[in-house]
Amino acid sequence: MEKTQIEELVTKYNEGVADPKEIKLIEQLIESGEIDLTQLRELSGLDEQIHKMKMLSPSLNLDDRFYAALANEKKHIKKETSFSIPSLSFLFPRLAMAAVLILSGFSVGYFLQSPAQKSEVAELSQEVSDLKEMMMLSLLEKESATQRLKAVSLTSEMNEVSDKVTNALFLALNQDENINVRLAALEAIKPYVSKSSVRTKLIESIDSQTSPLVQVALAELMVSIQEKKSVNALKQLLENESTPREVKDKISESIKILI
Amino acid sequence: MEALSDNVLMMRVKEGDLDKMSLLFERYKRPLYGFFYGLNKEQELSEDLVQNTFLRILKYRHLFRTQGDGDFRAWMFHIARNVNNDHHRKKRVKATEDLENWQERVGHHENQSSEMQHTEEHHMLSMAMDRLPEDKREVLLLSKFEEKKYSEIGAVLGCTEGAVKVKVFRALQELKVIYKQLEKSH
């Protein structure tokens, strides 16, 4: 069919005067690619509207269910891949060979890797750690203590945590109603005690703790990082009448070491 | 670029790096939900079907093959269609509804439509979409969520790119007629 005839046909269709036989012909020309859907004005307008239509978003419940299922599947894989370790004498030559191969693979890979690939990998790793952070922050707000514990433990999988994450961990340490979550938050904060801001916040936290377990754990941490600035806060605990005697004994011991 | 990344991510999942699945989930949970909601108009059911689709992707990850861009998306929508069909087969839902049922559904949808559409025009369009037969509604939804990539849709539906275009043309023709009827009655 000639181009002018096709154009005539399209014009007829756009004016709404094409008969069923001509519509059938248009279908054939669409199938063969000689007519594009965008040429059919009214239909293409309708199509555009469909594409612009906003859709509902799924609820957070879907996220919870999906991530739980994913965690399950990961556990399942771990179980499948666990195996008994053969003797070292059997393994050693193989391990040495594998190490050599891996190292040479890495060095070849390093030199062959293009900058685009490097940036894609970096982008992906960033995306994964952002996701973990987002998931951790949202899990911390859950009613269930188990979920909040899961959130705190997620930080151990992060290479580097943002201030947002450490602030959330301190919020859990100071305000969570569950003692286990508070203790887990304290554990999760430990890797970052080299930062002075973290140490200051830990000292401030001593005052807001009422649970003997958390008080003792904080006192022990202060001793292990030799944080002398914490002595005043610990002394205040000693003066507090509601502090149990066993805790007071432990704290006096800690103060002695720190001084 | 994004389609290629989808394939790369899915290949990593296939190799056992399941964490990458969460990236695909974050990218596609909304389009999939939109697809299922467009077909079923039920929030909870649509979430169930999205969950089932991702579970199947995980279960059958060893079957994923890639030959070019858009493979993952086509594969995912192919699974999504099967999940939807299986659900309806199990529930023995009738393929066609009588007018009374249909009106009930539109009424139900009208209550929720404020969340879905912002303009009267879109509202009417959504109502017209609901009146389309399921196969036609499905092809338009696939076209929406696969961003008019007709060859990809062909892979999902098991037909040629040209045949998909004809299906879209027929669906749009029927939609136009319904839309005009609705305009007159308003």
Interface residues (C-beta under 8 A of the other chain):
Chain A: I23 I26 E27 I30 E31 S32 G33 L37 L40 E42 L43 L46 D47 Q49 I50 H51 K52 M53 K54 M55 L56 S57 P58 S59 N61 L62 D63 R65 F66 Y67 A69 L70 E73 K74 I77 E120 L124 E127 V128 L131
Chain B: S5 V8 L9 G16 L18 D19 K20 M21 S22 L23 F25 E26 K29 R30 Y33 G34 Y37 G38 Q43 S46 E47 V50 Q51 F54 L55 L58 Q112 E115 M116 Q117 H118 E121 H122 L125 S126 M129 L140 S143 K144 E147 K148 T160 G162 A163 K165 V166 V168 F169 R170 L172 Q173 L175 K176 Y179
